Amino acid sequence: MDYKKTAEEFMIDSFLKTPPFAPPEDMSKGEMGILTYLSFFKNKVLPGDLSAALKISTGRTAIALKSLEKKNMITREKDDYDKRRVIVSVTDKGKTYAKSQKDKALNNLTVLFEFLGEEDTKELIRIYKRIYDAQ
């Protein structure tokens, strides 16, 4: 098998299609990642901790936080103990939005798994786990 040629064909084919788990049109991938992290994993964190957890640059994090703050999905407040630090928190609006997007994603994934059937679903999950473990 020519892995490079196969990879190129896969990239081109994938580029022309909408990914099944694309972020909503009104959110960037980074924004959705931040909302998800704050809503379901850990709220009230430092921007640098978000960057590290989500493996995105501090610059990209800053841009996403500014956009989310404009949308009233997060707040940024000075730390009571260290005024140089900023604490990022999700708002009720942000939590509600994140929950609705999680529900949509779960529904889409359920439909995909039903389409694939039990055997292919298990195989897909096995391959994804192998890919994630290799990183």
N, CA, C and O of each residue as an XYZ file, in Angstrom:
540
protein
N       0.847     -1.179      0.000
C       0.000      0.000      0.000
C       0.892      1.243      0.000
O       1.872      1.323      0.741
N       0.538      2.185     -0.830
C       1.245      3.469     -0.846
C       0.540      4.375      0.174
O      -0.470      5.008     -0.134
N       1.094      4.423      1.397
C       0.443      5.147      2.488
C       0.350      6.644      2.232
O      -0.632      7.286      2.605
N       1.374      7.196      1.596
C       1.354      8.638      1.329
C       0.251      8.980      0.325
O      -0.488      9.946      0.518
N       0.143      8.196     -0.736
C      -0.888      8.431     -1.750
C      -2.282      8.241     -1.130
O      -3.191      9.034     -1.376
N      -2.435      7.198     -0.338
C      -3.711      6.939      0.324
C      -4.069      8.084      1.271
O      -5.222      8.510      1.333
N      -3.074      8.577      2.006
C      -3.301      9.701      2.923
C      -3.734     10.943      2.161
O      -4.645     11.651      2.591
N      -3.085     11.211      1.028
C      -3.443     12.381      0.221
C      -4.866     12.265     -0.314
O      -5.620     13.237     -0.273
N      -5.239     11.105     -0.808
C      -6.598     10.891     -1.316
C      -7.625     11.072     -0.194
O      -8.683     11.671     -0.393
N      -7.295     10.549      0.978
C      -8.190     10.671      2.129
C      -8.344     12.127      2.541
O      -9.451     12.576      2.838
N      -7.228     12.875      2.562
C      -7.272     14.296      2.926
C      -8.138     15.083      1.959
O      -8.969     15.889      2.377
N      -7.948     14.852      0.671
C      -8.713     15.586     -0.344
C     -10.195     15.248     -0.223
O     -11.044     16.139     -0.244
N     -10.500     13.966     -0.096
C     -11.893     13.537      0.040
C     -12.517     14.123      1.303
O     -13.656     14.590      1.275
N     -11.778     14.100      2.406
C     -12.282     14.627      3.680
C     -12.485     16.131      3.620
O     -13.435     16.654      4.203
N     -11.605     16.825      2.924
C     -11.687     18.281      2.824
C     -12.967     18.725      2.132
O     -13.510     19.783      2.451
N     -13.442     17.942      1.206
C     -14.617     18.310      0.423
C     -15.936     17.990      1.123
O     -17.005     18.336      0.620
N     -15.865     17.337      2.268
C     -17.082     16.949      2.977
C     -17.145     17.626      4.337
O     -16.116     17.978      4.913
N     -18.346     17.805      4.841
C     -18.539     18.374      6.173
C     -18.289     17.273      7.198
O     -18.896     16.205      7.123
N     -17.397     17.527      8.157
C     -17.153     16.491      9.167
C     -18.397     16.250     10.023
O     -19.173     17.175     10.264
N     -18.588     15.015     10.481
C     -19.805     14.705     11.241
C     -19.877     15.415     12.583
O     -20.961     15.527     13.155
N     -18.744     15.902     13.106
C     -18.746     16.543     14.413
C     -18.217     17.966     14.333
O     -17.485     18.414     15.216
N     -18.583     18.663     13.292
C     -18.141     20.050     13.122
C     -18.800     20.925     14.177
O     -19.938     20.676     14.577
N     -18.074     21.964     14.633
C     -18.701     22.870     15.608
C     -19.848     23.638     14.953
O     -19.890     23.757     13.728
N     -20.771     24.157     15.747
C     -21.866     24.953     15.179
C     -21.308     26.148     14.409
O     -20.204     26.616     14.691
N     -22.066     26.630     13.451
C     -21.580     27.706     12.583
C     -21.264     28.992     13.335
O     -20.418     29.771     12.895
N     -21.928     29.224     14.458
C     -21.705     30.461     15.201
C     -20.595     30.333     16.247
O     -20.404     31.237     17.061
N     -19.869     29.223     16.229
C     -18.792     28.977     17.195
C     -17.577     28.416     16.476
O     -17.702     27.646     15.523
N     -16.405     28.811     16.945
C     -15.192     28.173     16.444
C     -14.959     26.906     17.251
O     -15.563     26.706     18.305
N     -14.080     26.055     16.745
C     -13.749     24.825     17.458
C     -13.185     25.146     18.843
O     -13.513     24.476     19.822
N     -12.342     26.168     18.919
C     -11.753     26.563     20.193
C     -12.785     27.061     21.177
O     -12.724     26.739     22.363
N     -13.740     27.851     20.693
C     -14.804     28.362     21.570
C     -15.630     27.211     22.129
O     -15.934     27.177     23.321
N     -15.989     26.274     21.268
C     -16.804     25.151     21.712
C     -16.018     24.288     22.692
O     -16.582     23.772     23.656
N     -14.736     24.131     22.453
C     -13.902     23.365     23.377
C     -13.845     24.012     24.749
O     -13.931     23.329     25.769
N     -13.700     25.327     24.774
C     -13.661     26.060     26.041
C     -14.986     25.935     26.781
O     -15.005     25.660     27.980
N     -16.097     26.138     26.068
C     -17.412     26.009     26.711
C     -17.632     24.606     27.260
O     -18.144     24.436     28.366
N     -17.247     23.618     26.491
C     -17.399     22.227     26.926
C     -16.566     21.969     28.173
O     -17.049     21.373     29.136
N     -15.314     22.418     28.155
C     -14.433     22.213     29.301
C     -15.007     22.873     30.554
O     -15.080     22.248     31.612
N     -15.411     24.137     30.431
C     -15.939     24.872     31.583
C     -17.269     24.298     32.079
O     -17.543     24.311     33.279
N     -18.075     23.804     31.175
C     -19.409     23.312     31.536
C     -19.403     21.898     32.107
O     -20.208     21.578     32.982
N     -18.497     21.048     31.615
C     -18.581     19.637     31.979
C     -17.359     19.084     32.710
O     -17.420     17.990     33.270
N     -16.249     19.828     32.711
C     -15.048     19.304     33.352
C     -14.611     20.133     34.551
O     -14.537     19.625     35.670
N     -14.324     21.408     34.317
C     -13.860     22.250     35.417
C     -14.186     23.702     35.114
O     -13.745     24.247     34.102
N     -14.952     24.321     35.986
C     -15.302     25.729     35.857
C     -14.337     26.539     36.721
O     -13.685     25.994     37.612
N     -14.253     27.825     36.456
C     -13.397     28.743     37.214
C     -11.920     28.343     37.106
O     -11.323     27.820     38.046
N     -11.362     28.609     35.929
C      -9.966     28.258     35.657
C      -9.217     29.456     35.083
O      -9.820     30.438     34.650
N      -7.922     29.356     35.089
C      -7.071     30.372     34.483
C      -7.013     30.144     32.977
O      -7.098     29.001     32.527
N      -6.871     31.208     32.190
C      -6.766     31.040     30.737
C      -5.624     30.096     30.330
O      -5.773     29.307     29.396
N      -4.502     30.179     31.023
C      -3.383     29.291     30.704
C      -3.713     27.825     30.934
O      -3.247     26.948     30.206
N      -4.523     27.569     31.955
C      -4.954     26.192     32.217
C      -5.861     25.684     31.097
O      -5.799     24.512     30.725
N      -6.697     26.565     30.567
C      -7.538     26.191     29.419
C      -6.671     25.846     28.215
O      -6.894     24.834     27.550
N      -5.683     26.691     27.937
C      -4.772     26.449     26.808
C      -4.099     25.090     26.937
O      -4.032     24.321     25.979
N      -3.601     24.808     28.139
C      -2.909     23.543     28.361
C      -3.857     22.353     28.230
O      -3.520     21.360     27.584
N      -5.041     22.446     28.841
C      -5.988     21.334     28.812
C      -6.486     21.043     27.404
O      -6.677     19.886     27.030
N      -6.697     22.107     26.619
C      -7.258     21.943     25.277
C      -6.197     21.868     24.187
O      -6.505     21.665     23.013
N      -4.938     22.036     24.596
C      -3.803     21.980     23.663
C      -3.958     23.000     22.528
O      -3.793     22.682     21.351
N      -4.282     24.245     22.930
C      -4.359     25.348     21.975
C      -3.469     26.476     22.489
O      -3.192     26.565     23.685
N      -3.032     27.322     21.585
C      -2.114     28.392     21.960
C      -2.810     29.412     22.862
O      -4.035     29.529     22.864
N      -2.005     30.140     23.622
C      -2.569     31.170     24.493
C      -3.209     32.281     23.664
O      -4.197     32.881     24.089
N      -2.655     32.557     22.491
C      -3.242     33.569     21.610
C      -4.617     33.166     21.121
O      -5.548     33.971     21.127
N      -4.742     31.914     20.696
C      -6.041     31.403     20.231
C      -7.037     31.389     21.396
O      -8.218     31.688     21.217
N      -6.550     31.039     22.580
C      -7.409     31.036     23.761
C      -7.929     32.441     24.042
O      -9.118     32.623     24.306
N      -7.051     33.424     23.986
C      -7.446     34.811     24.256
C      -8.517     35.280     23.270
O      -9.483     35.933     23.665
N      -8.346     34.950     22.003
C      -9.325     35.334     20.974
C     -10.667     34.660     21.239
O     -11.715     35.300     21.148
N     -10.637     33.376     21.566
C     -11.873     32.639     21.840
C     -12.568     33.188     23.083
O     -13.791     33.329     23.101
N     -11.794     33.498     24.120
C     -12.395     34.035     25.345
C     -13.044     35.388     25.093
O     -14.122     35.668     25.619
N     -12.400     36.225     24.297
C     -12.969     37.534     23.972
C     -14.307     37.368     23.249
O     -15.278     38.061     23.552
N     -14.344     36.449     22.299
C     -15.573     36.202     21.550
C     -16.666     35.629     22.450
O     -17.820     36.050     22.372
N     -16.305     34.672     23.304
C     -17.293     34.075     24.210
C     -17.816     35.093     25.213
O     -18.985     35.046     25.594
N     -16.966     36.003     25.639
C     -17.405     37.040     26.572
C     -18.395     37.989     25.890
O     -19.379     38.402     26.502
N     -18.140     38.331     24.638
C     -19.072     39.172     23.884
C     -20.435     38.500     23.736
O     -21.467     39.170     23.722
N     -20.430     37.178     23.625
C     -21.665     36.408     23.474
C     -22.317     36.112     24.827
O     -23.336     35.423     24.889
N     -21.733     36.631     25.905
C     -22.229     36.413     27.268
C     -22.264     34.939     27.666
O     -23.146     34.503     28.406
N     -21.298     34.184     27.166
C     -21.223     32.759     27.493
C     -20.219     32.490     28.614
O     -20.294     31.461     29.286
N     -19.281     33.416     28.812
C     -18.301     33.283     29.896
C     -18.107     34.638     30.564
O     -18.487     35.676     30.021
N     -17.516     34.608     31.739
C     -17.085     35.841     32.393
C     -15.607     35.691     32.733
O     -15.101     34.589     32.946
N     -14.941     36.828     32.777
C     -13.539     36.865     33.224
C     -13.477     37.866     34.362
O     -13.852     39.028     34.206
N     -13.000     37.403     35.506
C     -12.920     38.265     36.694
C     -11.542     38.136     37.319
O     -10.910     37.082     37.250
N     -11.084     39.221     37.927
C      -9.796     39.198     38.627
C      -9.883     38.261     39.824
O     -10.900     38.200     40.515
N      -8.811     37.544     40.051
C      -8.703     36.653     41.205
C      -8.687     37.495     42.479
O      -7.945     38.474     42.561
N      -9.490     37.128     43.466
C      -9.548     37.868     44.730
C      -8.209     37.856     45.464
O      -7.873     38.812     46.163
N      -7.453     36.786     45.307
C      -6.195     36.637     46.048
C      -4.986     37.181     45.298
O      -4.003     37.589     45.916
N      -5.052     37.189     43.982
C      -3.933     37.670     43.164
C      -4.524     38.470     42.003
O      -4.986     37.894     41.018
N      -4.508     39.783     42.121
C      -5.169     40.664     41.149
C      -4.551     40.584     39.746
O      -5.131     41.091     38.785
N      -3.386     39.954     39.627
C      -2.762     39.804     38.306
C      -3.393     38.664     37.511
O      -3.259     38.604     36.288
N      -4.069     37.776     38.197
C      -4.656     36.604     37.550
C      -6.129     36.834     37.227
O      -6.835     37.563     37.923
N      -6.566     36.191     36.152
C      -7.961     36.279     35.718
C      -8.567     34.884     35.782
O      -7.970     33.909     35.326
N      -9.743     34.807     36.347
C     -10.471     33.534     36.457
C     -11.590     33.531     35.407
O     -12.368     34.480     35.311
N     -11.656     32.462     34.633
C     -12.671     32.311     33.591
C     -13.754     31.376     34.103
O     -13.464     30.294     34.611
N     -15.018     31.805     33.965
C     -16.167     31.007     34.397
C     -17.217     30.985     33.295
O     -17.337     31.933     32.519
N     -17.959     29.917     33.236
C     -19.059     29.812     32.278
C     -20.307     30.433     32.893
O     -20.542     30.297     34.094
N     -21.102     31.108     32.083
C     -22.373     31.691     32.536
C     -23.487     30.659     32.363
O     -23.288     29.608     31.755
N     -24.650     30.975     32.903
C     -25.800     30.091     32.707
C     -26.124     29.959     31.218
O     -26.459     28.872     30.748
N     -26.024     31.060     30.483
C     -26.268     31.024     29.036
C     -25.276     30.082     28.362
O     -25.653     29.299     27.490
N     -24.012     30.156     28.764
C     -22.982     29.280     28.201
C     -23.231     27.819     28.524
O     -23.063     26.950     27.669
N     -23.635     27.547     29.771
C     -23.934     26.161     30.173
C     -25.101     25.596     29.381
O     -25.071     24.451     28.930
N     -26.131     26.422     29.220
C     -27.308     25.981     28.463
C     -26.938     25.684     27.020
O     -27.368     24.679     26.455
N     -26.135     26.566     26.425
C     -25.706     26.368     25.040
C     -24.855     25.097     24.924
O     -25.059     24.291     24.016
N     -23.912     24.925     25.837
C     -23.041     23.749     25.800
C     -23.854     22.462     25.944
O     -23.587     21.470     25.267
N     -24.844     22.491     26.832
C     -25.693     21.307     27.022
C     -26.486     21.006     25.760
O     -26.608     19.843     25.377
N     -27.026     22.026     25.107
C     -27.804     21.790     23.886
C     -26.911     21.239     22.779
O     -27.332     20.370     22.015
N     -25.675     21.743     22.689
C     -24.749     21.236     21.671
C     -24.306     19.805     21.986
O     -24.130     18.987     21.083
N     -24.129     19.515     23.271
C     -23.778     18.148     23.674
C     -24.905     17.197     23.298
O     -24.656     16.109     22.779
N     -26.147     17.604     23.560
C     -27.305     16.776     23.233
C     -27.392     16.531     21.721
O     -27.678     15.416     21.285
N     -27.143     17.579     20.925
C     -27.157     17.425     19.459
C     -26.061     16.471     19.009
O     -26.296     15.596     18.175
N     -24.853     16.643     19.565
C     -23.729     15.784     19.188
C     -24.008     14.332     19.573
O     -23.714     13.411     18.810
N     -24.580     14.135     20.765
C     -24.913     12.789     21.210
C     -25.947     12.156     20.292
O     -25.845     10.978     19.951
N     -26.937     12.937     19.893
C     -27.949     12.444     18.965
C     -27.310     12.084     17.618
O     -27.590     11.021     17.063
N     -26.454     12.967     17.095
C     -25.794     12.701     15.811
C     -24.928     11.445     15.880
O     -24.908     10.643     14.947
N     -24.216     11.283     16.987
C     -23.360     10.113     17.153
C     -24.200      8.843     17.265
O     -23.824      7.799     16.731
N     -25.324      8.930     17.952
C     -26.225      7.783     18.061
C     -26.741      7.376     16.684
O     -26.774      6.190     16.355
N     -27.144      8.361     15.880
C     -27.624      8.083     14.521
C     -26.508      7.445     13.686
O     -26.746      6.495     12.940
N     -25.296      7.976     13.820
C     -24.160      7.415     13.086
C     -23.913      5.969     13.497
O     -23.716      5.107     12.640
N     -23.921      5.695     14.799
C     -23.684      4.338     15.278
C     -24.787      3.387     14.814
O     -24.515      2.238     14.464
N     -26.021      3.865     14.813
C     -27.122      3.032     14.313
C     -26.926      2.728     12.839
O     -27.182      1.608     12.397
N     -26.474      3.718     12.071
C     -26.206      3.521     10.644
C     -25.094      2.499     10.440
O     -25.197      1.636      9.568
N     -24.027      2.588     11.241
C     -22.888      1.679     11.093
C     -23.202      0.260     11.556
O     -22.668     -0.706     11.011
N     -24.055      0.136     12.545
C     -24.327     -1.173     13.116
C     -23.327     -1.497     14.218
O     -22.311     -0.821     14.378
N     -23.635     -2.537     14.965
C     -22.833     -2.867     16.156
C     -21.376     -3.197     15.820
O     -20.464     -2.685     16.469
N     -21.155     -4.031     14.834
C     -19.786     -4.465     14.512
C     -18.911     -3.296     14.044
O     -17.792     -3.127     14.530
N     -19.411     -2.497     13.111
C     -18.623     -1.368     12.606
C     -18.445     -0.285     13.668
O     -17.407      0.377     13.703
N     -19.444     -0.094     14.535
C     -19.321      0.877     15.623
C     -18.192      0.467     16.561
O     -17.355      1.292     16.928
N     -18.167     -0.791     16.946
C     -17.094     -1.276     17.817
C     -15.733     -1.127     17.139
O     -14.751     -0.769     17.790
N     -15.672     -1.398     15.848
C     -14.415     -1.270     15.105
C     -13.974      0.191     15.021
O     -12.791      0.497     15.174
N     -14.923      1.086     14.778
C     -14.614      2.516     14.725
C     -14.062      2.987     16.068
O     -13.057      3.697     16.111
N     -14.702      2.603     17.144
C     -14.249      2.991     18.480
C     -12.871      2.405     18.762
O     -12.022      3.084     19.341
N     -12.634      1.161     18.366
C     -11.326      0.528     18.564
C     -10.238      1.310     17.831
O      -9.160      1.543     18.378
N     -10.519      1.711     16.606
C      -9.535      2.456     15.814
C      -9.290      3.835     16.417
O      -8.142      4.265     16.525
N     -10.342      4.526     16.806
C     -10.177      5.840     17.432
C      -9.339      5.739     18.697
O      -8.448      6.560     18.916
N      -9.613      4.735     19.539
C      -8.828      4.550     20.757
C      -7.360      4.300     20.421
O      -6.468      4.806     21.102
N      -7.119      3.539     19.396
C      -5.733      3.259     18.978
C      -5.038      4.537     18.521
O      -3.871      4.764     18.840
N      -5.753      5.362     17.780
C      -5.194      6.633     17.312
C      -4.895      7.540     18.503
O      -3.808      8.110     18.593
N      -5.857      7.675     19.419
C      -5.651      8.549     20.588
C      -4.508      8.060     21.468
O      -3.735      8.862     21.992
N      -4.402      6.742     21.629
C      -3.337      6.174     22.454
C      -1.952      6.395     21.821
O      -0.945      6.439     22.526
N      -1.911      6.530     20.506
C      -0.637      6.712     19.803
C      -0.110      8.149     19.919
O       1.051      8.412     19.604
N      -0.945      9.056     20.361
C      -0.519     10.465     20.433
C       0.212     10.763     21.703
O       0.636     11.898     21.919
